């Protein structure tokens, strides 16, 4: 942090660099977002604020309050009628109010059910977070024309939802519309050079949703994103936790004299609140990153009390307290250790795991990989460290060697005799770690849900620049295997192995009970012979986690565990696949025979996106281990980014088949695509699209 001088200026102070990006010289100079010049007639709407209330447990009737100011910029009295229209699809509610407005004055309007009966909406269409219901959005439009023919309009999008929170036995719990919500998500940071556009923000939200994550914490030192991020979160159901600026760390740990001038801070914070307060996705204001905001009194008792006093969103005092905790761990743990670590419970705001990108991304920002390396650490060198793969000194747990040691001990050190192949082998092995640890981190919370835990936020889910750590997708919007491990663990209906005691749990996040579920657990050796199996039938309540009663034995050999949950008709509800060894010696995976696969790809839709169906069948006698599918350009052979896969890095036993879908935004298709695929250790193959 240096001497903290940077925090004397009100700015995005991660510009000084962090443990996940370098310092950005001169980024503080000038304007950091778009500037618009607008013109108005003599009258203008301002301060539009829309809120909703539900008298829970009833969710059929919503009470809406709309307030706004009308400003008369002229030297004469203005007279007219304000027309208010609320709309959702075919549902429309309209009313108007006459006014007279003195010269150079402002009139404040406030409409609510007590003075406008239409604002008590029957059969209201609610806004829900992803995984819990639809993201219904309403628009409110205010318009007026004076007798002098001056006109003004303003509109906003809003959603009807109610936020509640309480602290349980161990954790803070959040409820939306009366229902407990399980937040699974990540901390989000803005692009290092502040040059992303609206389309990019939407893709980040879509990637979050595609990973089965439902919350993003906009980390305070990164600043406040443009509205495009919050609009996309509204549209796709991603809950937003927004930190306030110049928090505990931003004032250099509350050093006297380092706080920005109070009138500037107040003006900026009011602007942030007014900018974001109509977004239904915004459910948490957080005062301080790892400490209480030194200006909390101003924020809570002046700014929020005046400018966001009707919404139900929660003010969280600090990111690592008030029913939550933070502080990592920030190094990669062994999968079983996520189930025993003292920070992996309750609701953690920051759990950090390294996520090495796939080879294509690594080649873009480190084209010289393997030319030099630290002794015994091929292919790691100072360039890797510059891109955040480094060890912090002393007892600081942020050490990339924990990841590197795991890779070498679990899967074997890469061969350095042919440098290019050695680098590729290292990156390929890293994807096995990525998948396993990201899945384990979320599954550790799944098992404890509501009894001892209620949420988890990864540190981080995205990246501000080309980085090697703390991400499930990278700066190029390319997902690593950890993305799909998180996606697997984040399923609404999920079966899992608890890595500490080898028990099998089942998670049901649906709003109804599931009856007579058949749980199957089979352990195979590397020749795919069954060495152990067990079956149980369970019934599980709504929004619950349950131990199935199955315990998988430890294995002295490399073994594969297939978990399967089906309903009474045989329909697959959930499945999961693990590679196990009690000593974590998985070097036998390097000798797996190459499988025989039958793959067919066809284009099934071009309406809003290009959607492809990929049918995969294992027609041989060996395991298809960690099958990675990519949509690549026919000429460039580079992966098209981003691609939204229904699943990836999958494992198929002989005779098993799976149908996947891949979606690409039309604007991202700059060349004809092909399917590229490979399993762990096998050569890449290509398939034409029909």
N, C-alpha and C positions, 0 to 999 in steps of 0.2 A: 504493500500500500504506500510505500515511500513515507513522506512526511505529512501526507494528507492534504497538501496544498490544493490538489485538483478539486477537492470537495468544497472549496471556497466559492467555486463557480457553480451556478445551477445548470447542470448538464447531465448527459448520459455518461456517468463517470466511469463506466467500464472501459472508457477510452484509454485509461492508464494501463490496460492489459489485465489479464486474469490468469487463472490456471487452465483456461480453455481458449484463450486467444491472445495474440501479442498486442502490445501498445499500438495505438493508431495515431500517428503523428498528425497534428493539425485538424483532427476531425471535429474539434470543438469550434472551429472557425466557420462562421456563416450560418445560413439557414439549413436545417436538416430535413425539412419536408417541403412538399409543394406549397406554393403561394398562389392564391387566387385573388383577382380583382373582380368585385361584383358591383352591380348598380341596382338601385331600388327606386321605386316611386317615392312619393313623399311619406308613405307609410310603410312599415316593415314589422313582420312578426319576429319575435325573439323568445328564447327561454322556453321552448316547447318541452313539456315534461309529461309523460304518460305512465301511469302505474295501474296495477290491478290488485284486487284482493279477493281471496276465496275464504268463505266461512266454513273451514274444514270441520268435520270430514266431508261435507258436501262439496263436490267439485263440479256440479252442474250449473251453478249460478255464479257469475263473476261480477264484481263491482269495479268499474273503471273510473279513474279520475284523470281528466285532461286539464292542464293549465298552460297558459302562454301569455306573453306580453305583446301588446300592439303599440308600436312607437310611432308618434307623429313627429316627423322631422320638419314640418312646415311651420310657417308663421300664422297659419289660419286654423280655425276649428275644422275638424273632419267629422263627417257623419256617414254611417254605412251599416252594413250587416256582416257579421262573421258567420260563415257557413262551415260546419264541422261534419266530416264524413268519416266513419269508421267502417272498414271493409275487410272481410276475409272470404275469398271466393264469391259465392252468391249471397253471403250474409252481408247486409249493409245497414248501417244505422246513421241517420242524418238528422241534424237539427241546426238552428241558427239563433243568433242573438244580435239585436240592434245595439248601436253604441253612438255616443258623441265623444269626441276626443279633442281636448283643448290644445291650443298651439304649443309646440315643443314639450309635449307631455307623453307619458306612458300609461296605458291602461292595462291592468292585470285581469285576466279571465281565469276562472276556475269552474269546471263543470264536473259534477259527480251525481250519483243517483238521487241525492236529496234535492237537487235543483234541476235534474234532467233524467227522467225515468228511463230513457233509452239506454242509459249507461249501466243499468242492471241487466246484464246479458244472460238470457236463459240458454241452456245447452251450449255453454261456452266451449270453444275449441282450445284446449290447453297446449302450452309449450312444454315439451319434455326433453330431458337430455337423451342423447343417443343411447339406444338399448332399452329405453323405458317407455317409449311412445313416440308419437309424431311431433315434429317441430312446427306446430301451427303458428303462423305469423299473421298479425293484423297490420293494416296501415291506417294511420290517422292523417287526414288532410284538412288543413285550415286555409280558407280563402276569403278574401273580402274585396269589395270594390266600393269606393266612396262616391258620394254624389258629385265630387269633382273629378271622377274617373281615375283616381289613383287606385292601383291594385297591389295586392300582396298575397303570397301563398307560402305555405310551409308544410312539409310532410315528414313523417317518421314511421319506421317499422317498429312494432313492439310485440311482445308475447305475453300471454296470460299464464302466470305461474306464481307460486308462493314458495319462499325459502324458509325453512325452519332449521334450527340446530340445537343440540343439547350435548352435554358431556356424559358419556356412559361410564361404566366401571373403569375403563382403561383409556378411552378414546373419545374424540369429538365425532359426532354423527351428524350428517346433513340429510335433510329431507326435502324433496321437491313435491309439491302438491300432495303432501301428506304421506308420501312413500319414502322409506329409507333408501338412499342412493349410495352405491359403492363407488367412490371416485377412484379411478385408475387412470393415471396420466403421467404428465411430464412437466418439467420446468422448461419454459420457452424463452429463448434469447433472440434478439433482433440481429439482422445481418450486420457484420462488422463495419461495412462501408455504407450502410443505410441506403442501399440502392435496389431493394426489392420492389416489385410492383404488385398491383391488386391481384393479378392472376397467381402470382407466387404465393401470396398469403392464403388464397383459397386452396391451393394445392397442399400447403402445410396442414391446413385444417382437415382436408380429405385424407391425407396420410395418417393423421392422428386417429381419425375415425376408422380407417381401414385396419389399423393396428389394434382395434378393439379398445382403444383408450378413450376416455370421455371427459377428461379435464386437462387444462393447461394453466399453469401458473406463469403469468407474465412477470418474470423476475425483475424486481424493482430497479436495480442498477442498469438494466438494459433500456429503461425508459418506457414509454407508452407507444404502442404500435399505431399505425394509421387505422382508420375506421374499417378498412377492408378486412382486416383480421377478425374483428368483432362481428362484422356483418356475416362473414362466412361461418363463424361459430354459431351465430343465431340460426343460420340456415341449416346447418348440419348437426346441431345438438351437442356441441362441445362446451362444457362448463368452463367459465373463465374465472380465475382468481387473479386479481390485479393488485400488485404491490404499489404503494405510494412511493414517490421519489424522495431523495435525500432522507433516507431512513437512518437507522442506527449506524450502519457502516458508512453511509454517504456523508455523514458529518464527522467522519474519522472517529468513530466510537464516542460520539457526544463531546468531543473536545470543545471547550468554550471558545467562541469566536469563529468557529468553522461553519456555523450554520449560515445558509443564504439569508439575505436581508428579508425580514418577515413579510413585508408588503409584497415583495416579488414572489416569495414562496406561496403566499395566500392567493395571489392572482393566478399563478400557474396551476395550483391545485384545484381552484374553482373551475378553471378551464378544463382540466382533466375530468372532473366529476360531471360537468355539464356535457362534455363530449361523449361520455360512455354510459350515462345513467339510464338511457332508454333501452339498452340491450338486455334482453332476457337471459342471454348466456352469461352475463356478468353476475355471479352469485356471491362473490367474496371481495370486499375491500380489505387489504392487509396493510397495517400501519408500518410495520418494520421488518426488514430482512434480518433475521437472527438478532433481534433486539427491538425494544419499543421505540417508536418514532419520537424523537424529542419534541416534535410539534403536535403530539397526539391531542392535546387539549384544543388546539386550533382546528384540527381535522374533525374531531368528533363533535365538539360542542358549538362550533361556529359553521364550518363549511358543510359537513354532512347534515347537520341539523337544519340548515337553510336550503341546501340545494339537492339533497337526496333523502328527504325526511319521510317519504311515503312508501318507498319500496321496502320489501322484506329482506333484501340481501344482507348478509352478515358482515359486520366489522370485526376482523380478526386482529388482535393486538399485535401479534408477532408471529413470524413463520415457524418458530421453534418453541412455541408455548401455547397457552390458552387452549389446551386440549389436543395439541399436536406436538411433534418433536422433529428435529432436524439433525444435522451434523453427520450425515452419511450412514454407513461407511461409504467411502469414495473410491475404494480399490475393489477389484474383482475378487469375490470370495469363491470358494469351492461350492458347488450346488447345495450340498447338505448343510453348509454353514449359514445359508440364508434362513434356514428353519430353526436355528438356535441363537442367532446373533441378537443381542439385547435391543438393538434398534429396529429389528424387523417385527414390529407389533404396533398396536395403536394406530395412529395416522401419522405417517412420516412424510414430511414435505420435501425431503431430499435423500434419495438412495442412489448412489453413483456406481455405475458399472461401465467398463470400457467396451466400446463397440467398434472394432476395427472394420473399416469399410471393405467392400469387395474389391477385387483386383482392378477393375476398370477405374474406379475412383482413385485408388492409390497411384496408379500410373499417371493420372492427370496432374497431381500435385507433387509427386515424388518420382519423376521419370528415371532418376539415377539409383533407384533402390538396388541394393546388393553390391554396389561398387565398393563401398566401405562398410565396416561394421565393428562394433565393440567386441572385445575378446569374449568368446563364448556366447555371444548374443546375436548371431546372424539372423536376420538382416538389419538389426537395429543399429542406428548411429545417431549423430547429432541432429540430422534433419528430422528423424522421427521425434526426437525430443522437442525440437522447435514446434512441431505440429502436435504437441501436448502429450506425447508418450514419454513421460519423465518421472523421476523419483524426487519427491520433496525431501528435504534433509531431516535428520534426527528422527524423532518419534512420529512425525507426520505420516499418516497412513496412506496418503496419496502416492502410491508407488506402482508404476506400470510393470515393474518386475514381478509383481504378484500374478499378473496376467501372463507374462512371458514364461515364468516358471511353470505355471499350470500347463501351458501349451506343450512345453518340452517334456514335462514329467508325464502328462496324460498321453500324448500322441507321438512323441519322439521329435528330436531336433531335426530341422530340415537339412537336406543334403546340400553342401556348399560346392560340390564338384562342378555342377552346372548351375551357375548363379540364377539365371532366369527361372529355371524349373524350381530351384530352391525357394526363391521368393514366392512364387505362385503356390508352392506347397505350404509355406508358412501362412499365407493369407487364407488358403482353403481350410487349414486346421483351425484358424482363428474363428471361422464361421461356426464350427462345432461348439466352441466355447461360448460364443455370442448367444447361440440358440439356447444352450443349456442353462446359462446363468440368468438371462433375462426371463426365461420361463420360470426358473426356480424362485426368483425374487418376488414375482407376483403370486405364484402358487403358495409361497410361505404365508402370505396375507389371506389368500383364499381359505386356507384351512382354519384360520382363526376368526373368520368373519363373524362379527357381532358379539362373539364371546370375549375376544381379546384384541380385535383390530377392526378398522373401518375404512381404511384407504391407504393408497401409496402413490407418491409422485416420484418418478424417476428423475435423477439428475444426470443428464438432461434428456429430452426426447429429440431435440434438433441440434444444429450446430451453426455458429455464427460465421465460420470460415472452414476451409478444408482441414479437418481435424481427424484424429485417430481415436479419441476417447469420448465417452459420455454421450452416446447418440444411438437411436435406433434407425434413423435415416440421416444421411450426411448432407453437406452443403449443396451437393449436386442433385439432391432429392432421390438418391439411390438408397434403398433399404438394405441393411445387412441382415444376416440370419437372425440376429437378436430381435429384429422387428417381428419376425414370424414366431419366435419363441414367446414374445409378449402377446402377440395376437392369439396364439394357442391358449395361453394362460388366462387371457381376458375374455374367453367365451362366456356367454350367458348361461349355458348348460355345459358343464365341464367335469371331466374325470381326471384325477391326478395321483401321482405317487408322491408321498411326503418323504423327502430325501433323508431325514434324520432317523426316523423309526420304520421306514418302508411300509407304512400303512397306506391304504388307498382311500382317498376322499372323493366325495361327489359334491358339486356346487350347483345350486339351482337359483339363478337370479330372476327367474320368471315370477309373475304375479299370481301364479297358481301352483298348487301342489302337483307333484309327479308321482304316479302310483305304479307299483309293480315293475320297477326298472331292473333289468337283468344286467348284472355286473360280471364281466369276464376278465380274468387276468391270466396271461400265459407268458411264461419265460422260455426263451429259445437260446440254444447255444449258437456259435457262429456257423454251424452247419444247418441251422434252422430246425434242429430236433427239439421237441418239447422236453424240458427238464423239470418243469413244475407248472401247475395250473390250479386255479380256484375259481369258484363262482358263488355269487350271492344274489339275492333279490332284495331290493330296498324300496321304501317309499319315503319321499322327502317333501317337507313343507315348502311354501313359497319363500323366496328370498332367504335361503338357508344353506348352510354347509353341513355335511354329514359324513362321519366315518363309516365306511362300508362294512367294516368287520374283516376285511381281507388284509393280511400282512404278507408282503413278498419276501422270500428268504434272501439273505445275502448270497452273492455269487463269487466264487474264487476265480472263475473264468469270465471272459467277456461274454455278456449275455444281453439279449434284447427282450425288453418287456413290452407287450402289447396289451393295452387296457381298452376295453370296449364296453359301452353302455347302450343297451337297446330297449325299446318299449315292448309291450306284449305282442305286437305284430311283427317284431323283428326289425323295425326301423331303427337305424343308427341315430342315437341322440348325441353321443360324444365318443371320441377316441383319442388316444395319446400313445406315444412311442418313446421309449427310453433305451439308452445303452448304459449298461451297468457293470461294475467290477468293484469288489470291496477294497481293492488297493488303488483304484483309479488308473489302472494300467490298460490303456486302450490301444496299444500299439498294434494289436492284431487287426484293427480296422484298416491298417495300411495294406493289408493283403486280401481284402475282400475281392471276390471275383466280380468281374463286370457283369451286370445284369442284362437280360434281354428285355427290351421294352417295345411296346407297340403304342405309338403316339399319333393322334390325329388332331389337327387344328383347323378350325373353321371360323369365319367371321359371321357373327349372328346378329349384329346390330350396328348401324351407323347413325342413328337418330340424333343423339346428343353427344355420344362418345363412340369410339370404335370399340366394340365389345367382342371378345374372342372366346370360344369354347375350346378347351384343351382336354381331350380324353386320353388318359394314360392307363396302360395295363402292363403289369409285370408278367411276361409270358415265359420266363425262364425258371430256373430252380434256385436262384440266389437272391439275396436281399437287394432291393433298390434303396440304397442308404443315402439319405439327405439329397434327394433329387431336386436340383436347382433349375428352375425354368426362367428364361429371359426372352423378352421380345427385343430383337436387335434389328438394326437397319440392314437391308439386303445388301447394300453396297459397303457401308462403313463397318459393319459387324459390331458396332457400338450399341450398347443397350439404350433403348428409347426410355426417356425419363420424364416424369415418373410413370410407372405402370402400377395399377391397383389390382393386385392378385387376390383371389378368394383364399388362396393358401399357397405355400411354397416351402421349399426345403422339406419335402415330405418323404416318408419311408413306406415302401410297399413290399409286403411279403409275396412270395410266388403265388400267382393267380389273382392277387388283389388288383383292383382297378379304382380309379378316382377320376371324377370330372371336375375340372377347375375352370374358373373364368378369369380373364384378364381384361382390364379396361384402360384405354388410352384416350386422353383428351384429343379432340380433332386437331387442335392447333399444335400439338406436340408431334404429330405424324409428318415429319418433313421428308421422309423417304419410306418406301414400301417395307413392311416388317416381315421378319421370319422368326420362327421359334428356335432358340438355342437351348440345349439342355445337357446336363451331365450329372452323374452321381459322384459321391465322394471318391476321389482317386481315379476316376475314369476320364477318358478323352471327351471332348465336346462334340456334340452332334447337332445337325441342323434339320429342320422340318419346314417344308413349304406350307403356306396357309391356303386352304381351299376356299 
